[in-house]
């Protein structure tokens, strides 16, 4: 390490940043590949099946075989597609998840270097600015396919993602109020000092974490919110015209987003790399990986057990429940931070608004049912 003494501070920064990028990429990509295998094996166990078990011991080389197959299959591009946009779309879908990992702190310092690629003071804004770009790739895929079913799948996907963006942002704003910073490292630091009870999932009584989890699941179009790939309605959705590596990139992007969003949830609500010391040594990256793995298991568990929602149920959940609920939680937490009286006032106002909203929804449903009954009576 003597050669480091001959480098300027800027050169050292560039060198260590490149090493951190390479290290994160080398860990995350195999992690993503084997997340696919883990999902298939866990879902098979839940549903009393075997799952992949032929390629390697316990099917351990199945991701390698799938990757080789995807790259070597014939890459067929239909003649009617808009070719430039058709190949740009899978890249746009992949990039946001990779860029988001840059601001996730996955450990404490090693050798004076923070275990985060880019320690931005507006890391939360950067994260959700980048994550929101993923919808453009899906819409572009539907448009570039120049076919009605992929186009409908892309439009449905954009409507779904936009519907849950507001609830997602409001739940994160609650975390920002609790932590007093947009800085991801500061959010993690605010959850240190006591195992579990300083984590934001406990400090927020679980409600912001639950809203974030539901909203981010819908953002990723994971079951039970995978309506953008509703085969019985859209023949596969936005990626219908893709094959070979193009389809593989969409498939890989889903699991990349799954790992990235699990890391974001861990950072915001589970203390990031916070955990007990072992023999007096901090093992932050190990605790961080364990938390991410637990979240991945929960996602697989949900996929293997819950049925798909109807589209009206999906929209009702986002607009009529999650958005009002996350807004009320933000007001209550903000009021409590100012003073307990303001917190009680916000709580009281939120309960009143909740009762009024529920009654308004009931009246609207009754009115629609009456109109439907009248139309049936008037029909010949």
Helices and strands as residue ranges (DSSP letters): G 2-6, H 9-46, G 57-59, H 62-72, H 83-100, G 101-103, H 123-131, H 134-144, H 148-179, H 184-190, H 200-203, H 207-219, G 227-229, H 231-234, G 237-239, H 244-269, H 284-305, H 311-316, I 317-322, H 323-338, H 340-378
